[in-house]
């Protein structure tokens, strides 16, 4: 059986796509870890609420706020 040039692991396109996949996967895992950490912190905030608050802050009007200002402060003002 003969291998095509793209079938070898040393081909630059495959190395680049593998690296890109690892970086994207790592970023996804990091985001998930941050969201879970905020959700199960000292004051628990449901994960769906964390996503809603972030979505509302990044794209205002995307979701209807149904959380308290205190919960929004817990999620958004994490550096204080």
Backbone torsions as a table, in degrees:
resi	resn	phi	psi	omega
1	UNK	NA	130.0	179.9
2	UNK	-99.0	147.8	-179.1
3	UNK	-101.6	141.9	174.4
4	UNK	-79.9	158.7	-178.6
5	UNK	-57.2	-32.9	-179.8
6	UNK	-76.3	-13.0	-177.5
7	UNK	-81.6	-11.1	-179.8
8	UNK	-85.8	143.7	-176.8
9	UNK	-71.4	-14.5	-177.6
10	UNK	-91.7	-0.2	179.8
11	UNK	-67.2	135.4	-176.1
12	UNK	-58.3	-34.6	-179.5
13	UNK	-66.7	-42.0	179.1
14	UNK	-68.0	-38.3	178.1
15	UNK	-64.4	-40.8	-179.7
16	UNK	-67.0	-43.8	-179.1
17	UNK	-68.7	-34.7	176.9
18	UNK	-66.3	-42.9	179.2
19	UNK	-64.5	-43.1	179.1
20	UNK	-62.5	-40.7	177.9
21	UNK	-63.7	-41.0	177.9
22	UNK	-65.8	-41.1	179.5
23	UNK	-65.7	-46.6	178.8
24	UNK	-63.6	-41.3	177.1
25	UNK	-63.7	-41.5	177.8
26	UNK	-64.7	-41.0	177.6
27	UNK	-64.4	-39.4	177.6
28	UNK	-63.6	-43.5	177.7
29	UNK	-65.6	-38.2	177.3
30	UNK	-63.2	-44.8	178.0
31	UNK	-61.3	-43.8	178.5
32	UNK	-62.5	-41.9	179.2
33	UNK	-63.6	-40.5	178.8
34	UNK	-64.7	-44.7	-179.6
35	UNK	-63.9	-41.7	178.6
36	UNK	-66.7	-39.2	179.1
37	UNK	-63.0	-41.9	177.8
38	UNK	-66.3	-39.1	-176.7
39	UNK	-66.9	-37.1	-176.4
40	UNK	-107.4	25.5	-179.2
41	UNK	-69.2	-160.6	-177.7
42	UNK	-60.0	-35.7	175.3
43	UNK	-118.2	108.3	-175.0
44	UNK	-65.3	135.0	175.3
45	UNK	-127.2	126.5	-178.9
46	UNK	-56.4	143.4	-177.4
47	UNK	-58.5	-37.6	178.1
48	UNK	-63.3	-36.1	178.3
49	UNK	-69.1	-39.1	177.4
50	UNK	-60.3	-46.7	178.4
51	UNK	-61.0	-42.5	-179.1
52	UNK	-64.4	-42.6	179.7
53	UNK	-64.1	-45.4	178.5
54	UNK	-63.2	-42.0	178.1
55	UNK	-62.9	-40.7	179.3
56	UNK	-67.8	-35.6	179.1
57	UNK	-73.1	-37.3	-178.2
58	UNK	-80.5	-30.3	177.8
59	UNK	-139.0	84.1	-177.3
60	UNK	-54.1	138.0	-179.6
61	UNK	88.3	-3.7	-178.9
62	UNK	-67.9	-39.8	178.5
63	UNK	-128.9	155.3	176.2
64	UNK	-85.3	121.6	-178.4
65	UNK	-63.4	123.4	175.5
66	UNK	-128.2	27.2	-179.7
67	UNK	-120.4	165.1	-179.8
68	UNK	-82.9	156.2	175.3
69	UNK	-59.0	-29.6	178.6
70	UNK	-65.2	-43.1	178.6
71	UNK	-65.7	-38.2	177.8
72	UNK	-63.8	-38.8	178.3
73	UNK	-66.1	-37.2	178.6
74	UNK	-62.1	-42.4	-176.7
75	UNK	-78.2	-46.1	-170.0
76	UNK	-88.3	-39.1	-176.1
77	UNK	-94.1	51.8	-174.8
78	UNK	-75.2	-7.8	-177.5
79	UNK	-94.9	4.4	-178.0
80	UNK	-101.4	NA	NA
